[in-house]
Amino acid sequence: MLIGIDASRAVKKEKTGTEYYSQEIIRRIINLSTEDKFILYAPYLPGDNNSLNNLPKNAKWKIMPFPRLWSQIRLSWELMFSKEKPYVMFEPAHTIPFFARGRMVVTIHDLGFMSRPDLYPFWERLYLKLSMYYSAKRANKIIAISEYTKNDLIKFFRIKPENIEVIDLGINTKKFNLEKPETKLPENIRYPYIFYIGRLEIKKNIINLLKSFEIALKSNPNLSLVLSGKWGYGKEKIENIIQSFPPSIKEKIIITGYINDEKYLTILKNSAVLCLVSSYEGFGMPILEAMASGVPVICSNTSALPEIAGNSALLVDPNKPEEIAQAFIKVTLNPEFKHNLISKGIENCQRFDWQVSAQKTLETIRNVY
């Protein structure tokens, strides 16, 4: 069977959640299958360090440069008019091409813009609502990355439960379970520190994270806070909060910007705790990466995070900075509690396997034909 895959997210140099998912799931699907053939559609080829280089013989690239709305215009055109049409098209990141025909499988990661519209700018919210609603209705099968996302699809888009397949993401434990990272910790980062990885934006609840850090310093003044990721919606509000702090607190907040895998592994492995107190998450990959690295996790008790973390993280109300601060204090000043969390986290990671995810995804794609 000829399977088409939108690999536009997987070839991006600076990756976040959906890009990493796309790369991992595409590579593993192709390697699993010996009887299928694959066309990977993208605006350009992957870079040197991308695992999708050197594809096996049953897969090939179709490179189609285009300046804007690549999936909606250029990919749509290709799927409509090319002589070589796939039997099934797999879209790993939300958006099915508007004008494409044929059978479709789409992975939808979250519906945060429906659950918390106040956390998104108007035009982004409008685009996501239109494109994702169309994708959910148009797809022959939807892959949801958590039960929480599945329930949101049923709640907001009225999708029939039988049209949704829940397939968890995986975790590459070999990548994260390193005794000693290859790169050194940046000089401006000093242990012990709280670590956050992800976009620096309102929906990630960065403001309450900052407020809770200020409170925690009263009990543990040695702490620092490291924030890694690109800026997103609400940058000005976040910067204003930081500027409102006295110099003694501001100097303890380190913003690294986007970091590559090598720096990420080093900063994560050396952190005292990873904190993800987002207002909404469809899955929450950083908490699994921290657990696999032997780092304790504090995360929100909302959306999909309790489902993924189980009893292996310290769950907090993301709307209560004081509660988050007390969690920081408990994890950083109570060694026995911290080590217990670490042990539970390592065990929790065993539930999530990329090979299992890829096998289920491949079966889902085949079954719609």
matplotlib code that plots the C-alpha trace (Angstrom):
import matplotlib.pyplot as plt

x = [0.0, 1.2, 1.0, 1.5, 2.8, 2.9, 6.5, 6.5, 6.8, 9.3, 11.9, 11.9, 15.2, 13.9, 11.4, 8.8, 6.2, 4.4, 7.6, 9.4, 6.3, 6.2, 9.8, 9.7, 6.4, 7.3, 10.7, 9.4, 6.4, 8.6, 11.1, 8.3, 6.8, 8.4, 5.2, 4.1, 5.6, 5.8, 5.9, 7.1, 5.9, 7.8, 8.8, 12.5, 14.8, 15.6, 18.9, 22.0, 21.0, 17.5, 16.7, 14.7, 17.9, 18.9, 15.4, 15.0, 14.2, 10.4, 10.3, 11.1, 10.8, 8.6, 10.0, 7.7, 8.9, 6.2, 6.2, 3.0, 0.1, 2.1, -0.2, -3.4, -2.2, 0.9, 0.2, -3.5, -2.5, -0.1, -2.6, -5.3, -3.3, -0.3, -0.4, 1.1, -1.6, -1.3, -4.0, -4.1, -2.7, -1.3, -1.2, 0.8, 0.0, -3.6, -4.3, -5.6, -5.1, -8.5, -8.8, -7.3, -9.3, -8.9, -8.6, -7.1, -5.8, -5.0, -3.3, -4.9, -2.8, -5.1, -8.0, -6.7, -8.1, -11.6, -11.2, -9.3, -9.9, -8.7, -5.1, -4.9, -4.8, -7.9, -6.5, -4.7, -7.8, -9.9, -7.5, -7.1, -10.9, -11.6, -8.7, -9.0, -12.7, -12.4, -9.7, -11.7, -14.8, -12.9, -10.7, -11.6, -9.9, -8.5, -5.6, -5.8, -2.7, -4.6, -8.0, -8.3, -7.9, -10.4, -13.0, -12.5, -13.0, -16.3, -17.3, -16.4, -16.6, -19.2, -17.0, -18.2, -16.0, -15.6, -13.9, -11.1, -8.2, -6.2, -2.5, -0.1, 3.2, 6.4, 9.6, 13.1, 14.5, 18.0, 18.3, 17.4, 18.8, 22.3, 24.7, 26.6, 25.5, 28.1, 28.0, 28.7, 26.1, 26.2, 28.1, 25.2, 23.2, 23.9, 22.5, 19.9, 17.4, 13.8, 13.6, 10.8, 11.0, 8.4, 7.1, 7.2, 3.6, 0.4, -1.2, 1.9, 1.1, 4.5, 3.1, 2.0, 5.3, 7.2, 5.0, 5.4, 9.2, 9.2, 7.3, 9.5, 12.7, 11.6, 12.1, 14.9, 16.9, 19.4, 17.0, 17.2, 14.6, 15.6, 13.1, 14.0, 12.0, 10.8, 8.7, 5.0, 1.7, 1.8, 5.6, 5.0, 3.0, 5.6, 8.4, 6.5, 6.2, 9.9, 10.8, 8.5, 10.8, 13.7, 17.2, 17.9, 15.1, 15.6, 19.2, 18.0, 15.7, 17.6, 16.0, 18.0, 15.8, 15.4, 18.0, 19.1, 18.9, 22.4, 21.9, 18.4, 19.7, 22.4, 20.1, 17.3, 19.6, 21.2, 17.9, 16.5, 13.0, 11.1, 8.0, 5.1, 2.1, 0.4, -3.2, -3.8, -1.8, -2.9, -0.1, 2.9, 6.0, 8.5, 7.3, 8.1, 11.5, 12.3, 11.1, 13.3, 16.2, 15.8, 14.4, 11.4, 8.3, 5.8, 2.9, -0.7, -3.6, -5.6, -6.1, -4.1, -1.2, -2.6, -3.4, 0.2, 2.0, -0.1, 1.1, 4.6, 4.6, 3.6, 0.3, -0.7, -3.4, -2.0, -4.1, -2.5, 1.0, 1.3, 0.6, 3.1, 5.7, 5.1, 5.7, 9.0, 10.0, 8.9, 10.8, 14.0, 14.3, 13.0, 15.5, 13.5, 10.3, 12.4, 14.0, 10.6, 9.2, 12.3, 11.8, 8.1, 8.8, 11.3, 8.7, 6.0, 8.0, 7.7, 4.0, 5.1, 6.9, 7.5, 7.6, 4.1, 2.9, 4.2, 2.8, -0.7, -0.5, 0.5, -2.4, -4.8, -3.5, -3.9, -7.3, -8.9, -8.1]
y = [0.0, 3.5, 5.8, 9.5, 11.4, 15.2, 15.5, 19.3, 19.5, 16.7, 18.5, 21.7, 22.6, 24.1, 21.5, 21.6, 18.9, 18.2, 18.4, 15.8, 13.6, 13.8, 12.9, 10.0, 8.5, 8.8, 7.2, 4.3, 3.7, 3.4, 1.1, -1.2, -1.8, -3.9, -4.3, -0.7, 2.2, 5.8, 9.3, 12.0, 15.4, 18.4, 22.0, 21.1, 18.2, 17.6, 18.9, 16.9, 15.8, 14.7, 11.0, 11.0, 11.2, 8.1, 6.7, 2.9, 1.9, 1.7, 5.5, 8.6, 12.4, 14.7, 18.2, 21.1, 24.6, 27.1, 30.3, 30.2, 27.9, 25.0, 22.2, 24.0, 25.1, 23.3, 19.9, 20.1, 20.8, 17.9, 15.4, 16.6, 16.6, 14.3, 11.1, 9.3, 9.5, 7.7, 5.3, 6.8, 10.2, 10.5, 14.0, 13.8, 17.4, 18.5, 19.9, 18.0, 19.9, 21.6, 20.5, 17.0, 14.0, 10.4, 8.6, 10.5, 9.8, 12.8, 13.1, 15.8, 16.7, 19.0, 21.4, 23.9, 26.8, 25.4, 24.7, 27.9, 30.4, 33.2, 31.9, 32.3, 35.4, 35.9, 35.0, 31.9, 30.8, 31.3, 29.4, 26.5, 26.2, 26.2, 24.0, 21.5, 21.2, 20.5, 17.9, 16.1, 15.9, 15.1, 12.4, 8.7, 8.1, 10.5, 9.6, 11.3, 11.3, 11.0, 10.1, 13.7, 14.9, 12.2, 13.5, 17.0, 15.9, 14.4, 17.3, 20.2, 18.8, 16.0, 13.3, 9.8, 7.8, 5.0, 7.4, 8.1, 5.9, 6.9, 6.2, 7.5, 9.0, 7.2, 8.1, 7.3, 6.1, 5.5, 9.1, 10.5, 7.9, 9.2, 9.0, 12.1, 14.4, 15.1, 18.9, 21.1, 23.2, 26.8, 29.0, 31.3, 28.3, 27.2, 24.2, 23.9, 25.2, 24.6, 23.9, 24.7, 23.7, 24.8, 28.0, 31.1, 32.0, 32.7, 29.3, 27.6, 29.5, 31.2, 34.1, 31.8, 29.9, 33.1, 34.1, 30.7, 31.0, 34.3, 32.7, 29.6, 31.7, 32.8, 29.2, 28.1, 31.2, 29.1, 28.2, 29.5, 29.3, 28.3, 28.9, 27.4, 27.8, 30.3, 33.3, 33.0, 34.8, 37.1, 37.9, 41.5, 40.4, 37.8, 40.3, 42.8, 40.3, 39.6, 43.4, 43.9, 41.7, 43.2, 42.6, 39.9, 37.8, 38.8, 37.6, 34.1, 33.9, 32.6, 32.7, 30.6, 30.9, 27.9, 25.2, 22.2, 18.6, 18.5, 21.6, 20.3, 17.0, 18.7, 21.3, 18.7, 16.1, 18.6, 20.2, 19.8, 19.5, 20.0, 22.1, 22.0, 23.9, 24.6, 25.7, 23.0, 20.2, 17.5, 15.2, 16.8, 15.2, 17.1, 15.3, 11.9, 13.1, 14.4, 11.1, 9.1, 11.4, 10.7, 14.2, 14.7, 16.4, 18.9, 19.4, 20.7, 18.6, 19.6, 18.5, 15.4, 15.8, 13.6, 10.9, 10.9, 11.4, 9.0, 9.0, 9.7, 13.5, 16.0, 17.4, 21.0, 23.5, 25.7, 28.6, 28.7, 30.1, 29.4, 25.7, 25.5, 27.2, 24.7, 21.9, 23.4, 23.6, 20.0, 18.5, 20.6, 20.3, 16.8, 14.3, 11.2, 12.6, 13.6, 10.2, 8.5, 10.7, 9.8, 6.1, 6.3, 8.4, 5.9, 3.2, 5.3, 5.7, 2.0, 2.6, 4.7, 3.1, 4.6, 1.2, 0.4, 3.9, 3.4, -0.1, 1.1, 4.1, 2.0, -0.4, 2.5, 3.9, 0.4, -0.2, 2.9, 1.6]
z = [0.0, -0.8, 2.2, 2.1, 5.1, 5.7, 7.0, 7.1, 10.9, 11.1, 9.0, 11.0, 12.6, 15.8, 17.1, 19.8, 20.8, 17.5, 15.5, 17.7, 17.6, 13.8, 13.5, 15.9, 14.6, 10.9, 11.3, 13.3, 11.1, 8.0, 9.8, 11.0, 7.5, 4.8, 2.7, 2.4, 0.4, 1.7, 0.2, 2.6, 1.6, 2.8, 1.8, 2.1, 3.1, 6.8, 8.3, 9.1, 12.6, 11.6, 12.0, 8.8, 6.7, 4.8, 4.4, 3.6, 0.1, 0.7, 1.3, -0.7, -0.4, -2.4, -1.8, -2.7, -1.7, -1.0, 1.0, 3.1, 4.0, 2.7, 3.8, 2.7, -0.7, -2.0, -0.4, -1.4, -5.0, -5.0, -3.6, -6.1, -9.3, -8.9, -10.9, -7.9, -5.3, -1.9, -0.9, 2.6, 3.8, 7.3, 8.9, 12.2, 13.3, 13.4, 9.9, 6.9, 3.6, 2.8, -0.8, -0.8, -1.6, -0.5, 2.8, 5.7, 9.2, 11.4, 14.8, 17.0, 20.0, 22.0, 21.8, 24.3, 22.1, 22.7, 26.4, 27.2, 24.4, 26.6, 26.4, 22.6, 20.3, 18.2, 14.8, 16.0, 17.8, 14.7, 12.4, 14.8, 15.3, 11.5, 10.5, 13.3, 13.1, 9.4, 10.1, 12.7, 10.5, 7.3, 8.7, 8.3, 11.6, 14.3, 16.5, 19.9, 22.1, 25.3, 26.7, 27.7, 24.1, 22.9, 25.4, 24.2, 20.6, 21.6, 23.8, 21.5, 17.9, 18.5, 17.1, 17.5, 20.0, 17.5, 15.1, 17.6, 18.4, 21.5, 21.0, 23.7, 22.7, 23.6, 25.4, 24.3, 27.6, 26.2, 25.1, 28.4, 30.8, 30.7, 33.6, 32.5, 29.7, 27.0, 27.3, 30.3, 32.1, 31.0, 33.4, 34.2, 35.5, 39.1, 41.0, 42.5, 40.0, 38.9, 35.2, 32.7, 29.0, 26.4, 24.9, 27.1, 26.8, 28.8, 28.2, 29.8, 33.0, 33.2, 35.2, 38.1, 37.8, 38.3, 41.3, 42.9, 42.5, 44.3, 47.2, 47.3, 47.6, 51.1, 52.3, 49.9, 48.9, 47.0, 44.2, 40.7, 37.9, 34.3, 31.5, 28.1, 24.9, 22.3, 23.2, 22.5, 23.1, 26.2, 26.1, 27.3, 30.3, 31.3, 31.0, 33.1, 35.9, 35.8, 35.7, 38.8, 40.9, 42.9, 41.5, 44.0, 42.4, 38.8, 38.8, 39.8, 36.7, 33.6, 30.2, 27.7, 24.6, 22.4, 23.2, 21.1, 22.2, 23.7, 25.9, 26.8, 28.1, 30.1, 31.8, 32.4, 33.9, 36.3, 37.4, 40.9, 39.6, 36.3, 36.6, 34.1, 35.6, 32.3, 32.2, 29.5, 28.0, 25.6, 26.8, 28.4, 26.9, 29.2, 32.3, 30.8, 29.6, 33.1, 34.7, 32.2, 33.2, 36.9, 37.6, 39.9, 38.4, 39.6, 37.2, 37.0, 38.3, 35.2, 31.6, 30.4, 32.9, 35.7, 33.1, 31.9, 35.3, 37.3, 40.9, 39.8, 40.0, 42.6, 41.3, 42.0, 41.3, 38.5, 39.7, 43.2, 43.2, 47.0, 46.4, 43.6, 45.8, 48.6, 46.1, 45.1, 48.8, 49.5, 46.5, 46.9, 50.7, 51.4, 49.9, 50.8, 49.1, 46.1, 45.6, 46.0, 43.2, 41.0, 41.5, 40.7, 37.6, 36.2, 36.6, 35.0, 31.9, 31.2, 30.1, 27.1, 24.2, 20.8, 19.1, 20.5, 19.4, 15.9, 15.5, 16.6, 14.3, 11.3, 12.0, 12.2, 8.9, 7.2, 8.6, 7.0, 3.5]

ax = plt.figure().add_subplot(projection="3d")
ax.plot(x, y, z, "-o")
ax.set_aspect("equal")
plt.show()
